[in-house]
Amino acid sequence: MFIGFTLVLVLSCLVHLELTKVNVLNEVQANILWWEFRFPRLVSALVAGAGLSLSGLLMQNLFRNPMAGPYVLGINSGASLATALLMMGGFTFVSSNLGLVGSALLGAMLAATFMLFVSWRIQQTTSLLLVGLMFASFTGSIESVLQSWAAPEEVKQFFLWNMGSLQQLTAQQAPWLIAIFGVAVIWSLLLVKALNAFVLGQEQAFQLGVRIKTVRFSILAITAILAGSVTAYCGPIAFVGLAIPNLGRQLLRTQDHLHLILFCLFFGAFFLLACDVFSLLLEPYFSLPINVLTSLIGAPYIAYLVLRRS
Amino acid sequence: MIRFQHTEIGYHRPLLAIEDLHLQKGKVYALLGLNGSGKSTLLKTLAAQIPVLSGNLLINDFIVEELAQNANLRAQQIAFVSSRFEGVEHLSVADYVGLGRIPYASIFGKLTADDRQLVHDTLEKLGLSYLSEKRTLELSDGERQMVSLARAFVQDTPVLLLDEPASFLDFLNREQLLRTLIPWAMHTNRCVVLSSHDLDLCIEHDLPLLLLAQQKLNVVQGLSKRDVQQLLIEKA
């Protein structure tokens, strides 16, 4: 099955590359276009899709709730708030890319750490999710306050970032994103056994010989790294982290996390790539932000899942 | 198999003290006590979830502190069916029972052919083969309890602890539970401790009883229901 997945993924990469091709006069220009535009956009789509899906899967496993995800637990919000502070808080080094990425990563880390502390105090999953949602709406209102202060140019810049885009990554940043992603994938593959046991709840997992605290910390760290870096480079992208793992469980009908991780990596990458191909096809007529597309497909699917459940 | 030596047990505060007690292999012990007498605390201590306050506790010759430290070793010595299994979406019975092999599995948790054979044989022995492909969410209460037992059997540990395994079962399933457990413990040399409120059932099967009352733990066997009740109330 995974051979099939790989083929589909490679094919969609080729389609994506075909669509981003532009007629240019000479080799030098083509080269520049490849490194500055086509390659980073492809990498963004693949890594953001796979990374967000994987972090969603891990969150859902940790909190034993299929509706959990980096978005719901406030990790994206942390990144978003930090970026808002940087862009509209009167800091002048906004234009520096490093500042943007660093602040989003820091925000995601802080939010994840905050949720980790909260999860030590609150054992109940539902309460934890509520804290996450409150945190998201709190950061949202701070962002609104900032917007009413900031200069129109800054508001516009933040607004664009907040819509999510696969075109912000630069060629210099791409290797970093790939490296971070690789570390997170390997780390989560090492957790497969524990993730399978966590399905039964942490008490049963303890009885099966899982080191609960280590695994809990690892899951939160991986999620923060993945969601934080993806959000930094591409803006907050909604519903991918929530929808893809659910789709995986539904299609594969399993709780074996080795298969689920592989599914999330392949299908998450494919899904975001397909969304981007779609927006590239529409580009001659009008331009759709990537967030709009993922929400258009993701939100109804999640609503369907919730309805089917109750 | 389980040996207490001047063991003081409790959750932060001392709840009971056991001078010298040895629970043997091959037997099923029934832990009886009024609500709040500390049955769960005792079971959790035996499961190395709660540390002993003082004294020694040996489980299959391992000091309990060592088992608390070494997660994998612990899971190879003690199986604990601690709470009611509610079922998990998309998890089949065979996969659920197979999770009992996690303490022995390689890094990706893949079951070997031997593991799968053990799961198959265990389900067959318990008369549960027909459930094997069923989803755990679709089971009845009785089926879920039996399937949890299968998972604990598959974990293949010398010590098996069960926290009120009989409480959601009808009388037929309770009978079946004990008729499965007692010969299993005897033939494979396991030590089983189960907590229960069903005095009749325990006496009917002539189980050795662990009476938990007035911060003491006593082993009795062959007493009448009246006598046991007297012991539990009098001392409280």
Boltz contact constraints between the chains, C-beta under 6 A:
constraints:
  - contact:
      token1: [A, 192]
      token2: [B, 108]
      max_distance: 6.0
  - contact:
      token1: [A, 192]
      token2: [B, 109]
      max_distance: 6.0
  - contact:
      token1: [A, 193]
      token2: [B, 102]
      max_distance: 6.0
  - contact:
      token1: [A, 193]
      token2: [B, 109]
      max_distance: 6.0
  - contact:
      token1: [A, 196]
      token2: [B, 109]
      max_distance: 6.0
  - contact:
      token1: [A, 197]
      token2: [B, 102]
      max_distance: 6.0
  - contact:
      token1: [A, 199]
      token2: [B, 88]
      max_distance: 6.0
  - contact:
      token1: [A, 203]
      token2: [B, 82]
      max_distance: 6.0
  - contact:
      token1: [A, 207]
      token2: [B, 80]
      max_distance: 6.0
  - contact:
      token1: [A, 208]
      token2: [B, 75]
      max_distance: 6.0
  - contact:
      token1: [A, 208]
      token2: [B, 102]
      max_distance: 6.0
  - contact:
      token1: [A, 209]
      token2: [B, 71]
      max_distance: 6.0
  - contact:
      token1: [A, 209]
      token2: [B, 72]
      max_distance: 6.0
  - contact:
      token1: [A, 209]
      token2: [B, 75]
      max_distance: 6.0
  - contact:
      token1: [A, 209]
      token2: [B, 103]
      max_distance: 6.0
  - contact:
      token1: [A, 211]
      token2: [B, 71]
      max_distance: 6.0
  - contact:
      token1: [A, 249]
      token2: [B, 90]
      max_distance: 6.0
  - contact:
      token1: [A, 253]
      token2: [B, 90]
      max_distance: 6.0
  - contact:
      token1: [A, 255]
      token2: [B, 90]
      max_distance: 6.0
  - contact:
      token1: [A, 255]
      token2: [B, 91]
      max_distance: 6.0
  - contact:
      token1: [A, 258]
      token2: [B, 108]
      max_distance: 6.0
